[in-house]
């Protein structure tokens, strides 16, 4: 459970209806298997000790006595096993029969969670055999031992303050207000569900969306273990559809109609971070639910859950296309409002032939179409200087013409040389002054052209550059509206690719594809043999790494050591450990030192869950220190 990762399992045993001895053996065998695999929480289906489909056999003393003996045997089997186990079992108390989920840990029965909502419709007739659980938990005498009994019991890990587990049973999750709502508000971070949900057409999709939604609403991990093959098929078929979810995402899902155990790792730190930030998730004032401690050891957890190396980019092609369409619309809608509010007659875009300015021009063209304006009102300005190559220059010109914008070429070499003379800078000195003078001259040109045309300057810089401070202060850092300001570099590429594939113009598509193949560069240093000499990623590191670091630092507030661990896992075979460490250290230093540029960032639309606007998502002091973060990272070596 290092770094907050908790390995969990949802297990469906092979059973025989009413064969308690057989079922007990199968359950104990799967407990051994799950513990051997490192699972710290193991969840079994509803009434799996006897079988859910026993019907009126639940009124037979033989079955109920055997079930009670089996529960003690299973509990004893957990002795010495480092896990919290939940098993569905019928329990008779005071002349009443209850459908319960028994929590077992280190040989003991810790508590019996009762089912709150008993379905009595369609194929379900649970009220024929079972009583609804009590409204509040109490303690009962169970075979000589005092055991907590009732709904919403909270099982708290003595070794991990944040790990609080609560159970509900099948139909409880389908209720308008599931018991897990109250449990989560009192601190339950993981919800388990012992279920016996039969299969009918389309029910698996509904079940999946239900568990996804509940885990998202409660910002929790959710482990759903479902009854499977072995249950009676007199009228129903059970598919063993097991699910492990985390805050709206399915981490692992079993195939149906095959009894199996599924595993994944729930990130407790991620959930705690989300709850901490979410002001609408309000814990209750005074705790009222019964808390029961349990023991598990904290140890290294090997990861099997999916960790995308490009967290901003959906891996599924169809989903990615939909995301690109949505982002382009958000960008265009933001710009549309700004143009209308400013009564702007034109939009001015500095076009370099690179990815960012290309995306800004595409968004501007889309915006003009939405406004019903002629694209000739877009002024695309190319400003060749010392580092401009023929490739980027030609692409900038071609795409501007193909998009119907007015193309203006304004060379700035003479102006910059005059500036060098004015400030006494040697043009042979290719220092930061040499580079930034060009960037600031370009911005001045754009601002003045916008004044000439009664328009506004459209910013081109993306979020990844802003995170690293890879922008010239009061140069390309400045605009009148930054359409790319919350779009990470890894996503910029896919947006341009999407536009190329859907524009319906083969010539424009060819130009855009060549832009995609061009190395990322500010082109502020003279080219070598006609080729780009200044490649951004050689200087500040690969953007896919920086976007990964940015996502986990801001989205979840992870420690650098944990980000490093996740990056090693996600980029295995792509980058070695030393490279990841080097650029993570660079990212942290630059992220802190360059906040002053973000503190006066121009307006721009937020498109995703991570953004850097000082008016919205990141209110960070410009002089904050990075030492503690860097020290945390050094701890991994």
N, C-alpha and C positions, 0 to 999 in steps of 0.2 A: 504493500500500500504506500510505498514511497511516492512522493509527489502527488498524493491524494488518489491514486488509482486503486480501485477496489475490484478485484476479480469476483464475478458472480456467475451463478449457473441457474438455468431453468431446466428441470429434468422431468421427463415423462417415462415412468417405468412400464414394463410389460406387466399386466395384471391379469388375474382371473376374478370374475365377479364372485364375491363372498368367500374367496379363498384367502383368508387373512394371513395364514402362515406363508403361503407362496408369495403374496404381495410384500410381506415384511422382508423376506429374503431379497427380493428384487430392489426394494427401496434401500436397504442397507448396502447392497452391491453398488448402487448408483451414488450413494453418499461416499463410499470409498473412492470411486472413480473421480468424483468431483473434487474431493479434498486432495487427491493425488495430483489433479490438474491445477491446484492452487486456489480453488474457489473458496471465498470466505463467507459467502451467503449462498445457500443452496435451497431452492424452492421446488416443492412437489405439487401436483394437482390437488384439487378439491376431493376430499373423501377417498384418497387413493389407497388408504390402508384397507378399505373394504371393497372399493369400487363405488363410483357415484350412482350406478344404475341398479342398486340392490332393491329399490322399490320398497314394498311392504316387509321385506326381510329386515329392514331397519327396526322393526318392532320386536324382533326375536332376541331374546336374552343371550343366546349362544353367540350370535354375531357381535353384539355390543360388548360382551365380556371378553371375547377374543380380541376385539379392536383395542380395548383398554390394555390388555396384556401386551399386545403388539406395540402399542405406543411406548410402554415402559421399555420394551426390548430395543426399540429403535433409539430411544433416548440413551439407553446404556451403550448402544453401539457408537454414539457420538463421543463417548469418553475418550479423551486424549486426541480428539480430532479438532483441529483449529478452524471451526466454522460454526456459523449460526444457521440452523436447518429449520425449515418450515414444512410441516406435513399435514395434509388434510385428513381429519379423522372425526367420526361421530362420537359424541360424548354425552352420556346420560347424567344429568345433575338434578337431584331433588324431584324425581318423577317426570322430568322433562328431557327431551332429546334435542341436542344442539349440533349444528354444523359448525365445526371449528377448524382453525389452523393452529396447530401446536408448534410453539417455538422451542427448539432443543439446542442445548449448548453444553459441551463438556460433560455429558452424561446426565444432565438435568432437564426437566420440563420447566421452562422459564415462565410460560404463560399460555393461555388458551384464548385466542382471539375468536370471537363469535361472529357469525354472519348476520349482518344487519338487515339486508333486504332479501326476502325469500320470494323467488318468482313463483307465481301460481297462475300462469297463463300459457297458452299454446301447448308445447310439449312438456312444460314444467309443472310439477305438482308438489313442490317441496313442503308446503304447509300441511300436507297430508301426514308427513312423518316428523317434521322438525318445527321447533318453536323459534320465533324471532329472538335474537339475542337481547340482553338487557340494554337499557339506554346508557347506563354508565358501568364502567368496570368495577368489579369488586374482587375480594379474595374468597376463594372457596377451599374447602378441605377435600383434597383429591388423593385418595388412597394413602391417607396419613400425612400428606404434605400440603402446606399452604401454597396455593397457586393463584396468580392473578387470572381473572376470568372476565371477559367482556370485550367491547369494541375498542378500537383505537389505542391499543396498548403500545407504548413506546419502548423499544428495546435499544438501550444506549450502550455504545462500546466504551469500556473503561479505558482503552488505550488510544481512542480517537474521539476527541470532543465533538467533532462535527458529525460523526456517524450515528445517526438515530434512525431506526428502522421500524416501520409499522406495517401491519398486514390488513388486507381486506380480502373478501372471498367472492369470486365470480361476479354475480349480479350486482354486488356493491358498486362496481365500476360503471355499471350501466345506469345507476340511479341519478336523479337530477342533482342531488348533493351527496356525492360519495363520502363515506367515512374518512377517506384519505385527505379530504380538504381540511378538516379540523386537525387531523394528525400532522399534516404538513405545516399548518400555521403554528403548531406548537413545537416545531423543530424537526419533524421527520424528513430526512433527506432522501431516504430510499423507501419506496413502497413496494411490497410484494403482494402478489395476487395468486392464491391457490384456486384454480378455476376448472370447471367442467362445462365448457361451451361447445355444443355440438356443431356439426358442419351442415350448413345449408347453402344454397347458391348465393354467392356474393358476400357471405357473412365474414369471410376472412379479411376482406378489404375494410369492412366496417369495424371489425375488431382491431385491426391495425391502426386505423385512424383514431379510434377511441383511446387506445393506449398512447399513441403519439400525442394526442391532444391533452390527455390528463397529465402526462409527464411535462408538457410545455406549460400548462396552466399552473401547475404546482412547483415548477422549476425543480424537478426531482429526478432521481433514477427510478425506473419502474421495471420490476421483474415479474413476468407473467408466465406461469407454468400451467399448461392445459392438459386435460385428460385426453388419452389417445386410444390406440388399438388395445383391445382386451376388455373394454367396456362392452356391455350388452348392446347388440345391434337389433334387438327386438323391434324397436321403432326408430332408433337414432344411430348415427355414426359420429364418432369423435376422432378428430384429426391430429391431436397432439401439437397444435399450433402454438409454439412457444415464442415469446418476444422479450427482448431486453431493450429498453428505451432510455434516453437521457434528454431531458429538456426539449422534447419535440422531435427527436431524431431516433430512428430505429437503429440501434447498434448491431443487433444480431436477431435473426429470425430463422426459425426452423422450417424445413419442408413439412408439408402436411401429409398425414397418413403414414408417417414413419415415426415410431417412438424414438426419441433421441434426447441428448443433453446438449444445450447450447450455452456457450460461454462468451462473456465479454468483460470489459473493464469499465466501470462507471467512474467518472472523474469527479470526485467529491469537491475538490478545490474549485473546479469550474462552476459547479452548482452553487457553492457558497458565494463565489464572486458574483454570480448572476443575481442571487437573492439580495446581496448587499447593495447592489446598484439599483435594483428595481424597487422604487418607492411605493408601488401599488401592491407589492407583496408584503402585507403587514402581519407580523407575528402577533399572537394574542398577548394581552397584557399580563395577566396572572396565569401561570401554568395550572392546568386542571387535570390533565391526563396522567394515568399511572405510568411511571417510568421504572423499567427493570434493567439492571446492568447485565451485560454479557461480556465474555472474554474472547478476543482474537488477537493474535500477535501482529505487529507492524513489520512488514518485510518487503523485500523487492518484489515487484509485480511485473512479470513479462507482459508486453503489450501485444494484443492480437486485434484490437479494435482499429477501424480504419482511421488513419491520420493523413489527410490530403496534403501533398506538398504545395498545392496551389489553393489555399483555403478560400480565396476570393473568386475562384473560377469553378463552376459546377463541372463535374467530370462527365455527366451524361450529356450527349450532344444536343438532344432535344431541349433539355432543361437549360443548357447553356445558351442556345439560340433564343429561348424565351427571355432569359435574363438580359441578354444583349439588347433585345427589342425594348424591354422595359427601361433599361438604363438610358438608352438613347432618347426615349420619350421623356424621362424625368429631366435630363439635361436640356432638351429642347423646350420643355414647358417652363423651366426656370428662366431660360434666356428670353423666351417669348414675353413673360411678364416684365422682365427688366427693360426690354426694348420698348414695350408699350408705355410703361411708367415714365421712361426718360424721353418719350416722344422722339426717339432716335430715328433718323431717316436712313441710316446705314449702320453696318457693322464692319469693323476693321479687324482683320486677322493677320498676324505675322506668320507667313507660311515658309517653313524651312525645308520641307521634304522629309521631315522626321515624323515619328508616330504621333506625338502629342499635338503638334500643330495640324496634322492631318485630321485627327479626331475632332479638334475644335472647329475646323472648316466644315466637316461633315455635319456636325451638330448645328452649326449656323445655317447651312443650306436647308436642313430639315425644318428649322425654326421658321425660315422665310417661307417655305412651302405652307406651313401651318397658318401663317399670317396672311397668306395669299399675296405675298410680295414677290416681285421679280428678283431673281437671284443676282441681277446686275447691281443691286444695292449692297452687295457684299464686296468689300474691297480687300482682296488678297494681296498682301504686300510681301514681296521677296526682297531681301536686303543682303545681297552677296557681300562677303568681306574676305578676310585673310584665310579662313578655314573652309570656305564653301567649296564643295566638290561638284563636278558636272552632274553626277548621278542625282544628288539631292536637289540641285538647282533645276534640272530638267523635270524631275518628278513633281516638284512644287508648281512649276509652270503648267505642266500638262493637266494635273488634277484641278487646278484653279479654273482653267479654260473649260474642261469637261463638265465641271459643276456649274458653269454659267456665271462665275464671279468675275468682277472686274480685276484684272491682274495688273498690278503696278510693280515695276522693278525700280528700286531705289538703292543703288550701291552706296555703302557707307564707309568704304575704305578711306576716301579723302577726308571725310569728317573726323574719323577716328585718328588719322595721322595728324590732323590739325590740333585735335585735342591733346595728343601726345606732346606736340610742340608747346601747346599752351601750359601744360603742367610739368614740362621738363622730363618726359619719360622716353627712354631709348626704345624705339620700336623693335630692336633686336632682343630686348629683355622680355621674354615670353612668360612673365610672372602673372599673378592674379590680376594685376592692374591691366596688363595687355588683354586678358580675357574679358574682364568685367566692363572695360570701357566699351567694347563692342556690344555687349548685352544691354548696357544702359543707353547707348546711342540708338539701338534698334527700338527700345521702348519709347524714347523721345520721339522718334520718327512716327511710330504708330499713334501716339497720343496726339501729335500735331495733325496727322492725316485725319484722325477722327474729328478733330475740331474743324478742319476744312470741310468735311462731309456732313457735319451735324450728326455724327454717329458715336458709337462707343467701342472701346477696344475689348476684344474677347480674349481672355486669358487662356493660355494653352497648358500651363504646368499641371502635372498630375500629383496625386497624393503621395506616391512613393518619393518623388523628388522633394516634396514639402517635408516629409518625415526625415529625410537625410539632410535637408537644407541645401540640396543641389539646385540652387537657383541664385541668381545675382540679386542681392538686395537692391530694391528700387530699379531693377532691370526686368528680366522676364518674371521676376517675383510679383510684379505689379500689373494690374489691368483694371478694367471697370466692371468686369464680371468674369469669374473663372469657371468655365463650364466643366473642366476636368479636375477640379480641386479635391474631389472625394473619390476619384477613380484611380485605383492602384495600377501600376505599370503592367502587371501581368494581365489585367483585365482590359487595358487600353488596346493591347494587341488583338484580343479576341473581338473587341468592338469593331475595330477596323476590318478585321477578317470577315465578320458577319456582314458589314455594310458592303464589302466587295462581293460577297456571294449572293447578295439579295438586290443589288442595285440594278441589275438587268442591262448593264452597259459593259460589254466585253473590254473595250479600251480602258475605261476607268478602272475596271477590275484588275487589268494587267498592271496599271500604275500602282494601285493600292497594294497589290501583291509584292511589287518591287520595294515599296516602302517597308513592308513587313520584313523583307529580307535584308534591309539596310541596317548596319550596326547602329545602336543608340549612341548619339554623340551630340554635344552642343556645337561642334565645328567652330571652335574659337582659336584653334591652333592651325598653322599652315599644313595642308595635306602632304603626304609623302608619295611621290610617284603617282599623283592624281587620286590616291586613296585616302580615306579618312584616317587621320593620325591619332585622333583623340577619342578613344572609346570609353564611354562612361563606366561600363561594368569592369573594365580593367582598373579603374581608379577607385571606385567606391564599392565594388563587389556586385555579384549577380542580383538582379532585381527579384528573382523568384525567392532567393533567400531573405532579402530585406522585407519583402511583402509577408513572408511567413513570420518573421520576427515581429513585424508591426502588428499583425493580426492578433497574435497571442499576447503581446504586451498590452495592447489597448483594449482588446475585446474582453479578455478575462483577467488581466492583471497578473499574469503568471510571473514567477521568479525567472530570471535569466537562466539559472541552472536547469529548470524544467523545460524552458523553451529550447535549450541546447539538446536536451534528451529527446524531445519530440522531433526536432529537426534531424537528428541523427537517424531516427526511426523512419521519418517521412522521406528523407533524401538518400536513404541507403542505396549504394551503387551509383549515385549521381555526384555526390560530393563527399570527400573524406572528412574525418572528424576535425582535423586541423584547419581545413578550409572553412568549415562551418563555424568553428570557434573564432577564427580570425575575423570573419565578417560580422559575427554577432557582437564582438567587442567593438568593432568599428561602428556598427549601427547604434549601439548604446551611447557611445561618445557623441556621435553626430546628432542623435535624437535630442539629447539634452542641450548641447551647446547651440543648436540652431533654432531653439524655440522662439527667439526674438523675431525671426522672420514670420513665423506662424501667428505671432501675437498681433500682427497688423495685416492679416491676410484679407484680400478682397473678398467680397461676397461670392458665393457659388453654391449650387444645390447639393445637398446630401443625397447620396444614392444607395448607401449600404449601412451596415451596422457599425462600421468604423469610419470615423471622420475626424478631421483635425481643426475644424473651425474654432477659433477662440471665443466665439459667441454661442457655441453649441456644445460639442462633444468634448473638447479638450481645453479646460481652463487651467492652464499650467503656467507657473511663473517663469519668466524668461531667464532667470538666474538660478534655477534649481540645479542641484549638484547630482552627478551620476555616480559618485564614489560607491555608494551602498550597492547599487545594481552591478557595478563592475566587480566589486568584492564578492558578491554572491556568485557571479559567473566563475571567478577564479577557484571557487570551492569544488568545481567539477574536475579539476586537474589533479 
